[in-house]
Amino acid sequence: MTLKKLTLLFLSLLMVSAIPAESRKRAAATAGEEEIKESVVTGILSPKAKVKAASRKFGACYLRDYAAPMTAVRLIISDGRYREVQAGRGVLVSSGFTQNAAKFFWDDPGANGSFRFADIFITEALHPSENKILPSLSVPFESGSEGLEQMNTGYSDCFRLAVLDKKRSLELFSPLNIKRINDFEYSFGEDGDVDGGHCSTVIFKSKENISWEKTRIKCSGRLFIDKDGFIRKIETQNLEDRYSGFIRQDTRESDIVTPYTLSITYSVANGRLYASSIRQSLRWSQDGIENSGAFHYYAETNPYRMPFKYRYSTETCIDFGTPADIAGKGPQLAEAGIVSQPAAYNNIVLCDSPDYSYWRRTLAHYIDIEKLEHDTGMSWEELCRMAESRQAREEAAALGRPDMDEERIREYKCFTESVRELFLDIYQFSYTK
């Protein structure tokens, strides 16, 4: 080191030592405080900002076109007793994903997705207070009946997965869509886990002053956001969906007579999001509701008359397998009837050759089979025969429709075989796996 550099170093050390020790401590503490403040400002987002970032990622990273294996189970319960089992195994196709809502639900190209079943298991519906098969699958509401009285006079028992409609409404009008962020209030909740992964939680609630002219849903719930900023789960309580149902009830406020919870779980494959499961628990209750004939919101049509008296409830579970690319699969999808109007929309679900051993294994993951046998007073073999009886009634009811004939019925039955072949073609394994 040169003499000049040594001299400058010596002078700088003298200057530092001349500063009082207390002053040096204060300077160091101030610098530390500024560093901490900077990290707080840049490292912590408000709950609304966190949701905004996550919803932007949700829209950008959701799979646009895919097909996924689907297992759906819906249980109809009266006062804690199983009255009916509805189950299907098939393929769901989600294509052209968008978060731009059509004016009406039926014009929405992404509504519900298209699905067909490879196999189904639907038992006869039993009377709520005795193990006797209900004589009719549905009874029209009495002319002139209004409000809660309608539910006491009519009913409709069909295998319709309305939870898929609600999923679509949440994609469009909940905080999953960045365009709807300002319709809700936010706060942080306790952290939680989704599929074994740690997530931060944000509580959301529709703003009190939001009008039906500005939104199509109202609800409260929680969003679970993982460390990578992906929304991994949305939970809602008493979602009032006027996009897929009660579409023309634009301004009237209502009371909900089917309190329920709905949750959708998402998984990530190759950096892309897709729905991996849906769960809904619903019951009929008029606690605190006056039977005044006013507008009452219900998330499902009652499966039998007088649902409040008989304490009806339903449990719906849908699980989706790993998605597959459907590029180039148009002919197979068309043959399986998946690109046409979903069978669930016209309430016709037919299957020519159910695999009852498969259903015995599968339903054991969703339901207590021993309790089912006890509640219905039937063995598994008798329940299978009851499923065959239900299929015969479904076919007879379909033939009574003006738009159906024998040829159309055969076409519906052929769809199940085509979907089974589709499984092998897309996933290289049988639907029974």
Summary of the structure (lengths in Angstrom):
residues: 433
radius of gyration: 28.2
end to end distance: 77.4
largest distance: 109.0
contacts: 1297
relative contact order: 0.16
helix: 34%
strand: 28%
